């Protein structure tokens, strides 16, 4: 992991700067949602009569588009993955969505960013309706100008596509996007934001591995460190 103020060769010359907009991932960045996700996944495999992956393997499903992971990691074909996804979503909506917690310091960070007048958005591969429901449950939705997520049919689920949708809505609101930064916990966040020329700060408290920090402009281990990079 890099020092929180260390930049990569392609990064801006300084990480601590005035940002005109901040995009946040949800799972592993704002909320510790792995308990609910992995429990619902385990029940999905059980219901389908399949071996349940190990706890470590289940955590690997947290973050990327689930339809893709069910194919690449569990070996489903597309039809099987969509059927498994339906089982998972029903269980997660009923049992797993609120088996989560807001990470320490996040609420205060969002409050400070809003007080500073910096527009905020969520860009998550979680279905948008479910993401909104969770953010409202934890009283975090109030801090965001835009909540963008995957569509129910997964036609928009890749992080780059979700980021594009968030940027489109922010543009419609008249938000200046010339100095936008992404905050996430996985390589998918770095890559998805990077497709739009947006740098990413990774948080250590999420579900990514140290290797996933490649390409990030910084890595932080606390909300206070993140606050320093976002607010100066």
N, C-alpha and C positions, 0 to 999 in steps of 0.2 A: 504494500500500500504506500501511496505517496504522502508526503507531508501535506497538511491541509492548505498550505499556501504555495505548494510546488506546482509548476505548470509543465505541460508537455511541450515539445518543440513547436507544435502547430497551434498551441493555445494562445489566447491573448497575453500580452506581456504582463498583465496583472490580473489576478483572479478577483481580488476585492475591488469592485468597481460599482458604478451606478447602473443597475439593471432596470430596463424599462418594462420588463414583464418576466414572471417566473412561472414555469410549468412544473407541476409535481406529478410524479407517479403516485399510485395509491398503495397497493399491497407491498409491504416491506419498506415503505418510505414514510407515509403518514400513519398507517395502521399496521399493527402486528396481527395479520390476518391468517397466518399459517395454521394455527390450531383448527379453525373452522374449515378451511379449505382442505387440509389433509384428512380431517375426520370424514368429511363428505366424500372425498375421493376414495377413502378406504371402504366406506359403505357402498359406494358405486361398484367397486371391483367385487365386493362380496355379493351384491345383488345380481351381478352378471355371472356369478359362479367362477370368477377368476382369482388367481393368487393375488393377495394384497402385497403391493411393494413395501419395502422396508421404510421406516420413518424418514431416513435420509433421502431415499429415492422419491418419496412423496413430496418432500420440500422442493425438489427440483421442478415440480409442476407449477410452483407458485411464481407468477410473473409473466411468463410467455403466454401467448394465445393457447388456451387449453385444447382447442380442436387440433392444432398442430402438434402439441405435445402428446396427445393420445395416439397420434399416428407415429410420430418419430420415436417416442419412448415406450409406449405400450404395444406397438405393433398393429394397431387397428387399421383397417382400410378406411377410406373416407366415410362410407356408409356406417360402418361399425363405430367410428369415432363420433359421428353425429348422434347415433343412438345412445352411446355412453354419455355424451354431453347432456342429453335431455334428462337422463337419470340423475346425473350429478347436479344439474341446475335445480331440479325439483327438491332434492335433498338439501342443497345449500340454502335455497330460499327459505325452507322450513326450519332447518336446524343449524346451519353453519354461518350464516351471514353476520350475525352479531356476536359470534364466538371470536371476538377480536378485541383489541385495545389500541387506543391512540398512544403512539410512542411518547416517552417523556420529553417535555419541552416543545413539542410540536404546536400545541394550541397557542402557547405564548409567542412562538415564532410567527405564526400566521397573524396573530393580533398585531405584532410589531410591523409586519410587512404592510398590512392594511392601513395602519396608522400613518405609515410613511407614504401611502398613496400609490403603492406598486400594484398594478393589476396582476391577478393570480388566476391560474387555470389548473384543472386536473386533466391529465392525459393518461388514461389507463386502458389496458387490454381487457379489463373486466367489463361485462355488459354494462352499458351506460345507465340503464334503469336501476340495476342492482348497485352500482357505484353511488348513484345519487341517493338511493335509499339508505345506504350505509353512512354516507357523509351527513345526511340529515339526522340519522339516529344518534350519531356522536356530536351533533351540533357543530359540524365543521363546514357544512355547505354554505353558511353565511359569509365565509371568507373568500369565496371563489366567484369570479365573474363568469367563468365557463367551466362546465363539467363535461368533458368529452370522453367517450368510451367506445367499446365495441358495439356493433349492431347485433340484434338477437340472432340474425341469420349468419353471423360471422363474416359477412361480406366486407366489413371494416373491423379488423381485429389486429393486424400488424401494427406495431408501435408507430412506424412511420406514417401510416394512414390515419391513426388516431391523432398524432401530433398535427398532421395536415388539417384535420377537422377542427382541432382546437384553435389553430392559427387562423383558419377561415372565420370562425365565429368571433375571435378577438378583433380581427380586422373590421368586421361588420360593426363592432362596438367602438371603433375608432382608436383602438389601443395601439400605441407605438411599439413596433416589434423589432426595432433596429438593434437593441441590446437585450435579447431574450436568452434566458438560461433554463436548462432542464435540471431537475433534481430527481434522482432515481437511485435504484439499488442493484440493477442488473445490466449486463452488457446490452440487452435489448433496448434499454433506455438510451444508452450512449449511441448505439447504431441508428435507432429510429429518429432521434433528434438530429443526429449528424447528417442524415439525408436532407435535412432542411437548413444545414449550416449553423445549427444551434449547439453550443457547447453544453456539456453535462458535468454536474458535480455529483459524485456518488456518495451515498451514506453507508457507513460500515455496519449500522444496526439492522440492515435488511438481510436478504437471503442470497446475495451473490457471493462469489469466491474472490479472493484477491486478484486472480487472473483477469477477472471481468473489469478491473479498473483501467485496463489498457484503453487509451483514447479519451478518458475522462480528464478534465482540466484540474480536478482536485478530488480528494477523498476526505471526508470528515467523520469524526467518531462521536460527535454530540451536536445537539440542536444549537448550543451556544456557538460552536465553531461555524456551523452553517449560517447562523445569524450574522456572524462577522463577515463572511464572504458575500452575503446577500445585501447587507446594509452598511458595511464598513465600520 
